[in-house]
Each structure stands twice: as C-alpha cells, then as structure tokens.
Amino acid sequence: MDFAEVAFKIVNVILKVKPGQVVTLSAEIHNGFEMDNPLNAIPFLEEIAMSLRKKKAFPILDIASENLRKRSFSEIPDEILDMPINYYQKWVSMSDYFIDLSWRANPYFYKDIPDRYYNRLKKAMEVLWEQIRVQQKQIVLIGYPTVAMAKFYKVEYQLLQDAFFNSINCDYHELKKNLFIIDGDLSNSDEWEVITDERHCKFVFDDLKSELYYGDFNPEGFLILPTGKWERKVKLESLNGLFYSNYLYFDNVVYKEVQLLIENGKVMSVDFLNKRPDNYMIQNLLLKEIQSCVLSIGMNQNLTDTIYYGLFDECIKHNLSLKMSVDNKVIMLTNNRAKLLDHKDNDILREV
C-alpha cells in the first residue's frame, strides 16, 4: 500500500487542511507488552506529517509509549497526575485538528491495567475530549492495525492491514453520493422486509432521522476511520419474523450462523447452527429485554470481504446489520447476502 497516497487523501479530501493550520498527530510505541513491531505506525505518521508540510500546514508529533503511560497511571500519585483544566485548555488550543493513530491499537492495554488506573486514564481522556468539543476542534480516530489488535480480535494480521488501507483509501465522493441515494430510497416507504437466507423479518423505522458516515465529522467533531455506513433506529415493537445472521459480533468474539425468532421486538428463541460452548451466554443475553435496535447498512466500496472485526465488517458494501442494545451492551448481527424490500418489493440494497 502506498502510504503517501492514503496520507494525501486524509489531509486533502477528509480534513481539507488549509495552509497555516496546525494538526496534532498522535501515535504510540507499543513497548509495554513485548508486542511485535512496536513502531509500526510511525512510517504512516511520517507520511501524514509530510503531506501536511507540503500543504504549508504544521504537524505536531505527539509520540507516547505504552510503558510510560502504564507507569504514569500506576506510579504517580493522584495529586501530581491530576492536571488543572487550563493545562488541557492550552494543549487543545494549539491545534486545529487532532489525528490519533493509537485508538484501539492495543486492546490488551485496557485489559491489563487495574480498574483504578483505568478509571484515572478514562477521566483524563474525557477531560481532553471535552475540551476538543468545547473549543470546536476536530479529531480523527484511526484504529491503525497492530499485531496486538489482530491477536485480540483473532484476525490474520495481513488481512487486517490490507482491509484497513483499502477501506480508508476509498472514493469518498462516490461513497457520499451512494449514501445519500440509499438514504433517499429508505425514506420512500414506511414498511420494510429483510430477507436473510430465505428468512423474513418485517419492521418500520422509529423515525426518518438517519446517520450517514462517509468521511465527515459528526456534530461533536469526531470521525472514526474506516467509515462508510448508513444507520437508522428501528421501532422495536414492529420487529417481527426470522433473522439469520452470518456473523454475530459481541465484545471481541465472533459467533457464526445464528437465527433469531422475533415477535413484537422481543427475541423468542435463539438457534445456533454452529455449536460452541459459550453460545449460552449470547443466548441468555439476547432473550433479555432489548433496549433499542438500529439497522445499519455498509456502503464502503473498498470493503468486500469479512475479516471478523466488527469495526471494518459493518462497513462492507451492502452488509446489513441489526445492532441491538441489551443490558447496555451492543450485539451486532450481520448478513452480507440480505435483501431489503420496500412495500413494492424493490430490493434497495441492490439498487446502489
């Protein structure tokens, strides 16, 4: 993959950086867990910095290390670690944009540190992100693929890396156009039917408010890459029928071939075609009261194959997902062969 090409697209197509603007680039040295290739994000970081300099913008390189971060939140007393709010205010005020390449890069970091230290880290990040929001700055969160990420999600590393660069190197203008087309199509009918491997499930949307993710910032100033999906909330009590999921994503585990029988928004039965010992956990969770359900449709034309990592797989073109919230946990059920029919039996997914 040509790092320079992708970096150019981030700087000029997504951020639309202007001469004289300042961009903070954050990356992390993965030296706290003896992981392979601890510096793997640095070459890509350098290309983004070079692309910014060619634009006559100014990059600030914020390079941290996992080991330092780990020790800071475990060895330094609260009274020293707790920084006054004006520290964060000054830090954020220096830049127009923030790009974080370390977001989700090593999930083991958060699994390893004690709750007390994790809560301190979480509090510091919340204060920082709140300042980004208050000062109306914008931040790009990039889950740059690492060996640690691949191991945690049980994904082949090369597959993860290829999918990552393909997905963020998509044609964002085409993606935006297609998402607006499908949004218009999905506003033309009140009743819908999902057909997943000959199973039928009917529903109506809760309202006509959709979320479109095509490489633009949300109202809070955040953008997560990779992107490319359409989402809208489903009216729970309208959800009736059978839904067959090729892949079910929960936490860092992927379950294959799951069928739900749903009546008036309540899951009545859960059948697993692929038997495994921990199926009962997901089964018990799904049989509880569903808090909300969102229909998600992937539209990233550069993502075509399942890699078993939900952040990427939900953006696969025409991949249909039901994202159910149960006990404040999200379970995502997907089917990449689904049909979505309106009241005239038009398959919306195949028209874009």
VMD Tcl script that draws the C-alpha trace (Angstrom):
set ca {
  {0.00 0.00 0.00}
  {1.22 3.50 -0.88}
  {1.26 5.34 2.48}
  {1.75 8.68 0.73}
  {-1.43 8.24 -1.34}
  {-3.54 7.47 1.73}
  {-1.95 10.29 3.76}
  {-2.69 12.75 0.94}
  {-6.34 11.66 0.95}
  {-6.66 12.14 4.72}
  {-5.10 15.61 4.62}
  {-6.73 16.95 1.45}
  {-10.00 15.06 0.97}
  {-11.15 14.30 4.51}
  {-9.67 17.12 6.60}
  {-9.34 19.65 3.79}
  {-6.45 21.22 5.68}
  {-5.63 24.82 4.80}
  {-2.15 26.43 4.74}
  {-1.16 27.67 8.19}
  {-3.33 25.24 10.16}
  {-1.87 23.08 12.92}
  {-2.51 19.34 13.22}
  {-1.52 17.20 16.22}
  {-0.56 13.66 15.18}
  {-0.62 11.11 18.00}
  {0.95 7.66 17.86}
  {2.20 5.17 20.38}
  {5.25 2.95 20.76}
  {3.87 -0.44 21.75}
  {6.61 -1.39 24.21}
  {4.57 -2.29 27.26}
  {3.58 -5.83 26.35}
  {6.53 -7.15 24.32}
  {4.47 -6.94 21.14}
  {5.92 -7.45 17.68}
  {6.83 -4.38 15.63}
  {6.25 -1.71 18.33}
  {6.92 1.14 15.86}
  {4.68 0.00 13.02}
  {2.53 3.19 12.96}
  {5.49 5.58 12.66}
  {6.05 5.37 8.85}
  {2.39 6.18 8.22}
  {2.57 9.02 10.76}
  {5.57 10.44 8.91}
  {3.72 10.38 5.58}
  {0.79 12.29 7.08}
  {3.25 14.82 8.54}
  {4.94 15.22 5.15}
  {1.61 15.68 3.41}
  {0.77 18.41 5.91}
  {4.10 20.18 5.37}
  {3.57 20.10 1.59}
  {0.23 21.80 2.25}
  {2.08 24.51 4.22}
  {0.38 23.29 7.38}
  {2.22 22.48 10.59}
  {2.25 18.99 12.16}
  {2.87 18.47 15.88}
  {4.09 14.92 16.55}
  {2.83 13.53 19.84}
  {4.70 10.24 20.33}
  {3.97 8.33 23.54}
  {4.90 4.87 24.76}
  {2.67 2.25 26.31}
  {5.18 1.58 29.04}
  {5.36 5.26 30.04}
  {1.58 5.59 30.00}
  {1.20 2.42 32.05}
  {3.73 3.59 34.65}
  {2.28 7.11 34.79}
  {-1.14 5.84 35.81}
  {0.23 3.29 38.28}
  {3.22 5.01 39.94}
  {2.40 8.73 40.04}
  {0.15 9.90 42.93}
  {-3.23 11.45 42.15}
  {-2.23 14.92 43.37}
  {0.61 15.03 40.84}
  {-1.15 13.26 37.98}
  {-4.33 15.35 38.13}
  {-3.69 18.30 35.88}
  {-5.66 21.58 36.17}
  {-8.22 22.27 33.48}
  {-6.15 25.11 31.99}
  {-3.46 22.55 31.06}
  {-5.93 20.78 28.76}
  {-7.28 24.10 27.51}
  {-3.83 25.23 26.39}
  {-2.97 21.86 24.89}
  {-6.12 21.74 22.76}
  {-5.91 25.40 21.77}
  {-2.59 24.81 19.96}
  {-4.11 22.73 17.14}
  {-6.93 22.90 14.62}
  {-7.17 19.12 14.14}
  {-6.13 16.01 16.05}
  {-5.35 12.65 14.46}
  {-4.96 9.70 16.82}
  {-3.40 6.59 15.26}
  {-3.32 4.72 18.58}
  {-7.07 4.47 19.10}
  {-7.86 0.80 19.86}
  {-4.37 -0.11 18.65}
  {-3.65 -2.38 21.61}
  {-6.80 -3.64 23.38}
  {-4.62 -5.63 25.80}
  {-3.55 -2.36 27.42}
  {-7.03 -1.78 28.83}
  {-7.47 -5.43 29.81}
  {-4.21 -5.48 31.74}
  {-4.27 -2.39 33.93}
  {-6.26 -2.42 37.23}
  {-9.65 -0.68 37.32}
  {-8.37 2.16 39.50}
  {-5.69 3.09 37.00}
  {-8.02 2.59 34.05}
  {-10.55 4.97 35.64}
  {-7.83 7.60 36.04}
  {-6.86 7.24 32.40}
  {-10.50 7.38 31.31}
  {-11.09 10.55 33.34}
  {-8.08 12.27 31.77}
  {-9.26 11.36 28.27}
  {-12.80 12.59 28.99}
  {-11.46 15.99 30.09}
  {-9.28 16.21 26.99}
  {-12.08 15.23 24.60}
  {-14.46 17.64 26.30}
  {-12.01 20.46 25.60}
  {-11.85 19.39 21.96}
  {-15.65 19.66 21.85}
  {-15.86 22.97 23.76}
  {-13.19 24.59 21.59}
  {-14.85 23.18 18.46}
  {-11.79 21.31 17.31}
  {-11.98 18.10 15.28}
  {-10.42 14.72 15.94}
  {-9.89 11.71 13.66}
  {-9.71 8.35 15.43}
  {-7.78 5.78 13.41}
  {-7.52 2.21 14.63}
  {-4.13 1.64 12.97}
  {-3.72 -2.15 12.68}
  {-1.22 -3.72 15.05}
  {-0.27 -7.30 15.80}
  {-1.85 -6.84 19.22}
  {-5.16 -5.78 17.66}
  {-5.09 -8.74 15.28}
  {-4.40 -11.19 18.10}
  {-7.10 -9.72 20.32}
  {-9.80 -9.93 17.64}
  {-8.42 -13.24 16.30}
  {-7.81 -11.77 12.84}
  {-4.94 -12.55 10.50}
  {-2.67 -9.51 10.71}
  {-2.01 -9.11 6.97}
  {-5.76 -9.37 6.31}
  {-6.42 -6.67 8.90}
  {-3.78 -4.37 7.48}
  {-4.95 -4.80 3.87}
  {-8.58 -4.16 4.83}
  {-7.59 -1.07 6.80}
  {-5.70 0.65 3.98}
  {-8.22 -0.39 1.32}
  {-11.10 0.98 3.37}
  {-9.61 4.40 4.12}
  {-8.36 4.74 0.54}
  {-11.89 4.62 -0.88}
  {-13.51 7.21 -3.16}
  {-15.16 9.44 -0.54}
  {-17.11 11.47 -3.11}
  {-18.64 8.29 -4.54}
  {-19.30 6.98 -1.01}
  {-21.13 10.15 -0.04}
  {-23.21 10.09 -3.23}
  {-24.25 6.46 -2.72}
  {-25.14 7.03 0.93}
  {-27.40 9.94 0.03}
  {-29.03 7.83 -2.68}
  {-29.78 4.98 -0.29}
  {-30.96 7.45 2.36}
  {-33.46 8.84 -0.12}
  {-34.62 5.35 -1.09}
  {-35.08 4.39 2.56}
  {-37.29 7.41 3.15}
  {-39.82 6.39 0.49}
  {-41.57 3.61 2.41}
  {-42.98 3.04 5.91}
  {-42.89 -0.75 5.87}
  {-39.81 -2.85 5.22}
  {-38.91 -6.52 4.98}
  {-35.47 -8.06 5.45}
  {-34.87 -11.42 3.79}
  {-31.84 -13.27 5.14}
  {-31.25 -16.70 3.57}
  {-34.99 -17.26 2.97}
  {-35.96 -15.98 6.46}
  {-38.33 -13.00 6.53}
  {-38.42 -10.22 9.12}
  {-40.63 -7.12 8.91}
  {-40.23 -3.74 10.64}
  {-40.79 0.01 10.42}
  {-38.34 2.74 11.32}
  {-38.73 4.69 14.55}
  {-38.40 7.99 12.66}
  {-36.82 9.33 9.50}
  {-33.63 10.52 11.18}
  {-30.63 8.71 9.68}
  {-26.93 8.77 10.43}
  {-24.64 8.80 7.40}
  {-20.94 8.03 7.80}
  {-18.96 8.97 4.69}
  {-15.76 10.62 5.91}
  {-17.23 13.71 7.53}
  {-17.19 14.76 11.19}
  {-20.20 14.22 13.44}
  {-21.69 17.24 15.30}
  {-19.34 16.57 18.25}
  {-16.31 16.86 15.96}
  {-15.32 13.18 15.81}
  {-14.59 10.97 12.82}
  {-13.73 7.27 13.00}
  {-11.83 5.61 10.17}
  {-12.63 3.30 8.43}
  {-16.06 4.64 7.59}
  {-18.91 4.12 5.14}
  {-22.28 3.12 6.56}
  {-25.92 4.21 6.93}
  {-27.86 3.83 10.19}
  {-31.41 4.42 11.42}
  {-33.28 3.37 14.55}
  {-35.96 0.67 14.22}
  {-39.29 0.81 16.05}
  {-38.83 -2.15 18.38}
  {-42.42 -3.31 18.63}
  {-42.61 -3.50 14.80}
  {-39.81 -6.07 14.55}
  {-41.35 -9.43 13.65}
  {-40.07 -12.58 11.97}
  {-36.88 -14.57 11.49}
  {-33.45 -13.01 11.10}
  {-30.49 -15.16 10.09}
  {-27.06 -13.78 10.94}
  {-23.91 -14.99 9.17}
  {-21.83 -13.40 11.88}
  {-22.70 -12.13 15.35}
  {-20.21 -9.75 17.00}
  {-20.05 -9.34 20.75}
  {-17.08 -7.96 22.65}
  {-14.07 -9.46 20.83}
  {-15.77 -12.71 19.81}
  {-17.49 -13.59 16.52}
  {-20.25 -16.22 16.50}
  {-21.27 -17.78 13.19}
  {-24.70 -18.80 11.85}
  {-27.24 -17.55 14.39}
  {-31.01 -17.41 13.85}
  {-33.42 -15.25 15.84}
  {-37.19 -15.56 16.11}
  {-38.51 -12.09 16.99}
  {-42.05 -11.18 17.97}
  {-43.03 -7.55 18.59}
  {-39.44 -6.59 19.30}
  {-38.75 -9.44 21.71}
  {-36.39 -12.31 20.88}
  {-38.39 -15.51 21.47}
  {-35.70 -18.03 20.52}
  {-32.04 -18.15 19.52}
  {-30.73 -21.04 17.42}
  {-27.06 -21.67 16.71}
  {-26.20 -23.64 13.60}
  {-22.54 -23.56 14.64}
  {-22.25 -25.20 18.07}
  {-19.72 -23.85 20.60}
  {-19.51 -23.99 24.42}
  {-20.13 -20.28 25.09}
  {-23.29 -19.98 22.96}
  {-25.44 -19.96 26.10}
  {-24.02 -16.59 27.17}
  {-25.16 -14.83 23.99}
  {-28.43 -16.77 24.03}
  {-29.26 -15.61 27.57}
  {-28.34 -12.04 26.71}
  {-30.49 -11.91 23.58}
  {-33.50 -13.34 25.42}
  {-33.49 -10.36 27.78}
  {-35.38 -7.15 27.03}
  {-33.92 -5.29 24.06}
  {-33.38 -1.62 24.83}
  {-33.00 -0.42 21.24}
  {-32.28 -1.66 17.73}
  {-30.51 0.12 14.88}
  {-30.42 -1.01 11.26}
  {-27.01 -0.45 9.71}
  {-26.04 -0.81 6.05}
  {-22.39 -0.87 4.97}
  {-21.52 1.13 1.85}
  {-17.71 1.25 1.67}
  {-17.00 0.10 -1.88}
  {-13.41 -0.90 -0.97}
  {-14.53 -3.37 1.69}
  {-15.83 -6.62 0.22}
  {-14.61 -9.50 2.41}
  {-15.41 -10.39 6.01}
  {-12.35 -10.32 8.28}
  {-14.20 -10.94 11.60}
  {-13.53 -7.49 13.05}
  {-16.82 -5.64 13.51}
  {-15.49 -2.09 13.05}
  {-14.50 -2.99 9.49}
  {-17.09 -5.63 8.64}
  {-20.10 -3.39 9.34}
  {-18.86 -1.07 6.56}
  {-18.69 -3.82 3.90}
  {-20.77 -2.73 0.91}
  {-24.38 -3.99 1.23}
  {-23.65 -5.69 4.56}
  {-26.85 -5.39 6.62}
  {-26.60 -5.34 10.42}
  {-29.02 -5.27 13.33}
  {-27.28 -3.61 16.27}
  {-29.19 -4.48 19.43}
  {-28.58 -2.89 22.81}
  {-29.19 -5.28 25.71}
  {-28.10 -4.53 29.29}
  {-26.18 -1.54 27.87}
  {-24.13 -3.92 25.71}
  {-24.21 -3.91 21.91}
  {-24.70 -7.12 19.95}
  {-24.27 -6.79 16.19}
  {-25.87 -9.37 13.90}
  {-24.91 -9.13 10.23}
  {-25.82 -10.71 6.91}
  {-23.92 -9.78 3.75}
  {-26.42 -11.54 1.49}
  {-29.54 -9.84 2.85}
  {-32.31 -8.33 0.75}
  {-34.13 -5.21 1.94}
  {-37.55 -4.89 0.30}
  {-39.86 -1.88 0.34}
  {-43.67 -2.06 0.01}
  {-43.28 -2.61 -3.76}
  {-40.79 -5.46 -3.25}
  {-37.87 -3.45 -4.60}
  {-34.53 -4.62 -3.18}
  {-32.95 -1.34 -2.05}
  {-29.53 -2.86 -1.39}
  {-29.03 -3.94 -4.99}
  {-30.01 -0.61 -6.50}
  {-26.93 1.29 -5.29}
}
mol new
graphics top color blue
foreach p $ca { graphics top sphere $p radius 0.5 }
foreach p [lrange $ca 0 end-1] q [lrange $ca 1 end] { graphics top cylinder $p $q radius 0.2 }
display resetview
